[in-house]
Amino acid sequence: MKTLKEWREEKFLSPGELAKKAGLPASTIYNLENGKTKPIHRTIRKIAEALGINPQEIDFSKSEI
């Protein structure tokens, strides 16, 4: 399982680009990648859809700090 940052980089997206595709504020992506916040189910679904993957494939337990 890959972290959000690993998936985002694999898809060649900046945090801002992923946020726009997912309909989320860029700060949400930054905070999730840095382990400052934990995602709610709706956020996970939006991010996974924007990345074209299943929500279960994203590991939010690892922080990048």
C-alpha positions in Angstrom: 0.0 0.0 0.0 1.3 3.5 -0.9 0.9 6.8 0.9 -1.1 9.6 -0.5 2.2 11.4 -1.5 3.5 8.3 -3.3 0.3 7.9 -5.3 0.2 11.7 -6.1 3.7 11.7 -7.3 3.2 8.5 -9.3 0.4 10.3 -11.1 2.6 13.3 -11.7 0.3 15.7 -9.8 1.2 18.6 -7.5 -0.7 18.8 -4.3 -2.7 21.7 -5.8 -3.5 19.8 -8.9 -4.8 16.8 -6.9 -6.8 19.1 -4.7 -8.5 20.7 -7.7 -9.3 17.3 -9.3 -10.7 16.0 -6.0 -12.7 19.2 -5.3 -10.8 19.9 -2.1 -8.7 22.7 -0.7 -5.0 22.4 -1.3 -4.4 22.7 2.4 -6.3 19.4 2.9 -3.8 17.5 0.7 -0.8 19.2 2.4 -2.2 18.4 5.9 -3.0 14.8 5.0 0.5 14.2 3.4 2.2 15.7 6.5 0.1 13.7 9.0 -1.4 16.8 10.5 -5.0 15.6 9.9 -6.8 12.3 9.4 -9.2 12.0 6.4 -12.9 11.4 6.7 -14.5 8.8 4.4 -15.9 11.4 1.9 -12.4 12.9 1.5 -10.8 9.5 1.0 -13.4 8.7 -1.7 -12.8 12.0 -3.5 -9.0 11.6 -3.5 -9.2 8.0 -4.7 -11.5 8.9 -7.5 -9.2 11.8 -8.5 -6.3 9.4 -8.6 -8.2 6.6 -10.3 -7.6 4.1 -7.6 -9.6 2.2 -4.9 -9.9 4.1 -1.6 -8.4 1.0 0.2 -5.1 1.4 -1.7 -4.1 4.6 0.1 -2.2 4.3 3.4 -3.0 7.3 5.5 -1.3 5.7 8.6 2.2 6.8 7.6 3.0 10.4 8.1 5.6 12.3 6.1 6.9 14.3 9.1 
